[in-house]
């Protein structure tokens, strides 16, 4: 008997009507597991004491291109074989408009070659994330892949702490220029914050596994990920995870659609207001100074101010995808203003929405709000019985909210090198598909 958790995957399974278009479970599961691991982290055991960091970055970039290029050569034929039409719901009008504007502003970039390379990686990672929902035969099979990928990351990270601590634990030998991180766990990841985000994702995946596959397996992943999250010392992911679990609980018990919207959108808009708003709206800054005295957001204020000053210079089209930070405009910014020497090493605005405006102008900023906030909110509430949610919908909502709440402090909506990017693409795609293949009550 079909369960509600199978609906999204089995409602239009091509193999049900045409066995010739089916794929063996081993092939499906292997692809799913490999893609999930790669999306969580594809550059393992980074040596932060390397004396040639620029060479390491270039080498990592080439390795990333080869890895994702290889995966897309496998992913496209698989999705095509199973039925490319199953991805059609993801290509909504707002999503298409977002993609077209992103492409248009990329073609107008000051560094066309750089923007095109980064856009290609962005598109490949997004396709791979969405393809998980096509290749998975059922929610249980997807949960199996999450378990295999999750424990691969966890076992490797824990073993790394014991066997190669120099590559898995922050120390005073790190050349990142940060202090106070000595002894904090990063596992197979390049930074404690990246590890922290990955562990919060694994907690959410573990809860899904416990719901649809195995309670023992799921809760073991939750516990192992939680311990590593504490060891990483990443406070923001820990706080964000608590907020996400609170939001998902409220969505279960609240029957009012209007209140649900407020619960889903309110925290995100509040964070956008107190971050960007604290810079561009003086009254917001005044209120924030009263409520949170000396709220410097770990020195992000200067970065946000610098980003906003540059957005004003190119408000329509922006500077092109990935063509602002670490370019001539920022590397030589201190020549014009000696107080901005820090910007030479800045790699992002530490705010996804500001980086959207830097890359695509104010129209891109608006489209980002539409695609990443408004449409998923509508999709989550669409056709769902009041006060009830399906485990698959809960998974997608939790991942979506986790990344979205973090987006006001990190540029993760436009960085496929982070573990968060693939998860939010999969989550938004899943919520979109649920509107076409509704939950069975």
C-alpha positions in Angstrom: 0.0 0.0 0.0 1.3 3.4 -0.9 2.1 5.8 1.9 2.1 9.5 1.9 5.9 9.6 1.9 6.0 7.8 -1.4 3.6 10.1 -3.3 6.2 12.6 -4.6 8.4 9.9 -6.1 6.0 7.2 -7.2 3.0 9.1 -8.6 4.5 9.3 -12.0 7.2 6.7 -11.9 7.9 6.0 -15.6 8.9 2.4 -14.9 5.4 1.7 -13.7 4.2 2.0 -17.3 7.4 1.2 -19.2 9.8 -1.3 -17.5 12.3 -0.5 -20.3 12.8 3.0 -18.8 13.5 1.7 -15.3 16.9 1.6 -13.7 18.2 -0.9 -11.1 18.0 0.2 -7.5 21.8 -0.3 -7.1 22.4 2.2 -9.9 19.9 4.7 -8.5 21.2 4.4 -4.9 24.9 4.7 -6.0 24.1 7.9 -8.0 22.0 9.4 -5.1 24.7 8.7 -2.5 27.6 10.0 -4.6 25.7 13.2 -5.4 24.7 13.9 -1.8 28.2 13.4 -0.6 29.6 15.7 -3.3 27.0 18.4 -2.5 27.8 18.2 1.2 31.6 18.4 0.6 33.7 17.7 -2.5 37.1 19.0 -1.1 38.1 16.7 1.7 40.8 17.2 4.3 42.0 20.7 3.4 45.4 21.6 4.7 45.0 25.1 6.2 48.7 25.4 7.0 49.6 25.2 3.3 52.1 27.8 2.4 50.8 28.1 -1.1 47.1 28.8 -0.5 46.5 30.4 -4.0 47.8 27.2 -5.7 45.6 25.1 -3.5 42.6 27.2 -4.4 43.3 26.9 -8.1 43.9 23.2 -7.8 40.7 22.8 -5.8 38.8 24.7 -8.5 40.0 22.4 -11.2 39.2 19.3 -9.1 35.7 20.7 -8.5 35.2 21.3 -12.2 36.3 17.8 -13.1 34.1 16.2 -10.4 30.9 18.1 -11.2 31.6 17.8 -14.9 31.8 14.0 -14.5 28.6 13.9 -12.4 26.6 15.9 -14.9 27.7 13.5 -17.7 26.1 10.7 -15.7 23.2 12.7 -14.3 21.7 14.1 -17.5 21.4 10.7 -19.2 19.8 9.2 -16.1 17.3 11.9 -15.8 16.6 11.8 -19.5 16.1 8.1 -19.4 13.7 8.2 -16.4 11.8 11.2 -17.8 13.1 14.7 -18.1 9.5 15.9 -17.9 9.4 15.2 -14.2 11.6 18.3 -13.7 9.1 20.5 -15.6 7.3 21.7 -12.4 10.6 23.1 -11.1 10.8 25.4 -14.2 8.1 27.8 -13.0 7.8 31.3 -14.6 9.6 33.0 -11.7 12.4 30.4 -11.8 12.8 30.9 -15.5 12.8 34.7 -15.2 15.4 34.4 -12.4 17.6 32.2 -14.7 17.2 34.4 -17.7 18.1 37.5 -15.7 21.1 35.7 -14.1 22.3 34.8 -17.6 21.7 38.3 -19.0 23.7 40.0 -16.2 26.4 37.4 -16.6 26.8 38.2 -20.2 27.2 41.9 -19.2 29.9 41.0 -16.6 33.1 42.9 -16.5 34.9 39.5 -16.4 32.9 37.4 -18.8 35.1 34.3 -18.6 35.0 34.2 -14.8 31.3 34.7 -14.6 30.5 32.0 -17.2 32.7 29.5 -15.4 31.0 30.2 -12.1 27.6 30.2 -13.7 28.3 26.8 -15.3 29.2 25.3 -11.9 26.1 26.9 -10.3 23.8 25.4 -13.0 25.4 22.0 -12.8 25.1 21.8 -9.0 21.5 23.0 -9.1 20.7 20.3 -11.7 22.3 17.6 -9.7 20.4 18.6 -6.6 17.1 18.6 -8.4 17.9 15.3 -10.1 17.9 13.5 -6.7 14.1 13.8 -6.7 13.8 12.2 -10.2 16.3 9.4 -9.7 15.0 8.3 -6.3 12.4 5.6 -6.7 10.8 6.4 -3.4 11.2 8.4 -0.2 12.6 5.3 1.5 15.3 5.0 -1.2 16.2 8.7 -0.8 16.4 8.1 2.9 18.7 5.2 2.3 21.0 7.5 0.2 20.9 10.1 2.9 21.9 7.5 5.5 24.8 6.2 3.4 26.1 9.7 2.5 25.6 11.0 6.0 27.5 8.2 7.7 30.2 8.4 5.1 30.8 12.1 6.1 30.4 11.4 9.8 32.7 8.3 10.0 35.3 10.1 7.9 35.2 13.2 10.0 35.4 11.3 13.3 38.2 9.1 12.1 40.0 12.2 10.8 39.9 13.6 14.3 41.8 10.5 15.5 44.1 9.8 12.6 44.9 13.2 11.0 44.0 15.9 13.5 46.1 18.5 11.7 43.7 18.2 8.8 40.5 18.0 10.8 40.9 20.3 13.8 41.6 24.0 13.7 45.0 25.0 15.1 47.3 28.1 15.4 49.1 26.8 12.3 46.1 27.7 10.1 46.7 30.5 7.7 43.1 31.7 7.6 43.9 34.8 9.6 41.3 33.9 12.2 41.9 33.6 15.9 40.2 31.7 18.7 39.5 28.6 16.6 42.2 26.4 18.0 40.8 23.0 19.0 37.5 23.4 17.1 36.5 20.5 14.9 36.1 20.8 11.2 36.3 17.2 10.1 36.6 16.7 6.4 35.6 20.3 5.8 37.7 23.3 5.2 36.3 25.4 8.1 34.3 24.9 11.3 31.4 27.0 10.0 31.1 24.8 6.9 31.3 21.7 9.2 28.6 23.2 11.4 26.2 23.8 8.6 26.8 20.3 7.2 26.1 18.8 10.7 22.8 20.7 11.0 21.8 19.4 7.6 22.7 15.9 8.7 20.5 16.3 11.8 17.6 17.2 9.6 18.3 14.3 7.2 18.5 12.0 10.2 15.1 13.1 11.4 13.7 12.3 7.9 15.4 8.9 8.0 13.8 8.2 11.4 10.4 9.1 10.0 10.4 7.0 6.8 13.1 4.4 7.1 14.6 3.4 10.5 14.3 5.2 13.9 17.5 3.6 15.1 19.5 4.7 12.0 17.9 8.1 12.0 18.4 9.0 15.6 22.0 7.6 15.5 22.7 10.1 12.8 21.0 12.9 14.7 23.1 12.2 17.8 26.4 11.8 16.0 25.8 15.0 14.0 24.8 16.9 17.1 27.9 16.0 19.0 30.1 17.0 16.1 28.1 20.3 15.8 28.9 21.1 19.4 32.6 20.2 18.8 32.8 22.6 15.9 31.9 25.5 18.1 29.6 26.9 15.4 27.0 28.8 17.3 25.0 30.2 14.4 24.1 26.8 12.9 23.2 25.6 16.3 20.8 28.5 16.9 19.5 28.3 13.4 18.7 24.6 13.8 16.8 25.3 17.0 14.8 27.9 15.1 14.0 25.5 12.3 12.8 22.8 14.6 10.6 25.3 16.3 9.2 26.6 13.0 8.4 23.0 11.8 6.7 22.2 15.1 4.6 25.4 14.9 3.6 24.5 11.3 2.3 21.1 12.6 0.2 22.5 15.4 -1.1 25.8 13.8 -4.2 25.5 11.7 -4.3 29.1 10.4 -2.8 29.6 7.0 -2.1 33.3 7.7 -0.2 32.5 10.9 1.7 29.8 9.1 2.8 32.3 6.5 4.0 34.6 9.3 5.9 31.8 11.0 7.6 30.8 7.8 8.4 34.3 6.4 8.6 36.4 9.6 12.0 35.3 10.9 13.7 35.5 7.5 12.3 39.1 6.8 13.3 40.1 10.4 16.9 38.9 9.8 17.0 40.8 6.4 15.8 43.9 8.2 18.3 43.8 11.1 21.2 43.1 8.7 20.7 45.1 5.5 18.2 47.4 7.2 20.7 48.3 9.9 22.9 49.8 7.2 20.4 51.6 4.9 17.7 52.6 7.3 18.9 54.7 10.2 15.8 54.1 12.4 16.5 50.4 12.2 20.0 50.9 13.4 18.8 53.1 16.3 16.3 50.4 17.4 18.9 47.8 17.1 21.4 49.8 19.2 18.7 49.9 22.0 17.7 46.2 21.7 21.2 44.8 21.0 23.9 47.2 22.1 27.2 46.9 20.2 25.7 44.5 17.7 28.6 44.4 15.2 27.7 41.1 13.6 31.3 40.1 13.9 32.5 43.1 11.8 30.1 42.3 9.0 28.8 45.9 9.1 31.8 47.2 7.2 31.4 44.6 4.5 27.7 45.3 4.1 28.3 49.1 3.9 30.9 48.6 1.2 28.6 46.2 -0.7 25.7 48.7 -0.6 27.9 51.6 -1.8 28.9 49.5 -4.8 25.3 48.3 -5.5 24.3 52.0 -5.9 26.9 52.4 -8.6 25.4 49.6 -10.8 21.8 49.2 -9.5 20.3 47.7 -12.7 22.6 44.9 -13.9 25.2 44.6 -11.1 28.7 43.5 -11.8 28.1 40.0 -13.1 27.9 36.6 -11.4 30.9 36.0 -9.2 32.7 39.0 -10.7 32.9 41.4 -7.8 34.9 40.0 -4.9 38.6 39.3 -5.4 38.6 41.4 -8.6 40.4 44.7 -9.4 37.5 46.6 -7.8 38.0 45.1 -4.4 41.7 44.2 -4.5 42.7 47.8 -5.2 39.9 49.4 -3.2 42.4 50.5 -0.5 44.2 52.8 -3.0 41.0 54.9 -3.1 40.2 54.5 0.6 43.1 53.4 2.9 40.5 52.4 5.5 39.3 49.5 3.4 42.4 47.3 3.3 40.4 44.4 4.7 38.4 44.3 1.4 41.4 42.9 -0.5 40.8 39.5 1.1 37.0 39.6 1.2 35.4 36.7 -0.8 31.8 37.5 -0.2 29.4 40.1 1.3 28.4 37.6 4.1 24.8 38.2 2.9 23.2 36.3 0.1 20.8 39.0 -0.8 23.4 41.7 -1.0 25.5 39.5 -3.2 22.4 38.9 -5.4 22.2 42.7 -5.9 26.0 42.9 -6.5 25.8 40.2 -9.2 22.4 41.0 -10.8 21.4 44.4 -9.7 18.2 45.3 -7.8 16.0 43.3 -10.2 18.1 40.3 -9.3 17.6 41.1 -5.6 13.8 41.2 -6.1 13.9 37.9 -8.1 16.0 36.3 -5.4 13.3 37.2 -2.8 10.6 35.8 -5.1 12.3 32.5 -6.0 13.9 31.7 -2.6 11.2 33.1 -0.2 7.8 33.8 -1.8 7.4 30.9 -4.1 8.5 28.1 -1.7 6.2 29.6 1.0 3.3 29.4 -1.4 4.3 25.9 -2.5 4.6 24.6 1.1 1.1 25.8 2.0 -0.5 24.7 -1.3 -2.9 21.8 -1.0 -1.6 20.8 2.4 -4.4 20.0 4.9 -4.5 22.6 7.7 -2.4 21.5 10.6 -1.0 18.5 8.8 2.2 18.0 6.9 3.8 15.1 5.1 7.3 13.8 6.1 8.7 14.7 2.7 7.2 18.2 2.9 8.7 18.6 6.4 12.1 17.6 5.2 12.0 20.1 2.3 10.6 22.9 4.6 13.3 22.3 7.3 16.2 22.4 4.8 14.7 25.4 3.0 14.3 27.3 6.3 17.7 26.3 7.6 19.6 27.7 4.6 17.3 30.7 4.2 17.8 31.8 7.8 21.6 31.5 7.4 21.5 33.5 4.1 21.5 36.8 5.9 25.0 36.1 7.3 26.6 34.0 4.6 26.5 34.0 0.7 25.2 30.4 0.4 22.4 30.9 -2.1 24.9 31.6 -4.8 27.8 29.4 -3.7 27.6 25.8 -5.0 30.8 25.0 -3.0 28.9 25.1 0.3 26.9 22.2 1.7 23.9 24.4 2.0 23.4 25.2 -1.7 22.5 21.8 -3.0 20.1 21.3 0.0 18.1 24.4 -0.6 17.8 23.7 -4.4 16.6 20.2 -3.6 14.2 21.5 -1.0 12.7 24.2 -3.2 12.4 21.7 -6.1 10.7 19.2 -3.8 8.2 21.8 -2.5 7.4 22.8 -6.1 6.9 19.1 -7.1 4.5 18.6 -4.2 2.1 21.1 -5.8 1.9 18.9 -8.8 1.9 15.5 -7.0 -0.2 16.4 -3.9 0.1 14.7 -0.6 -2.4 11.9 -0.1 -4.4 12.5 3.0 
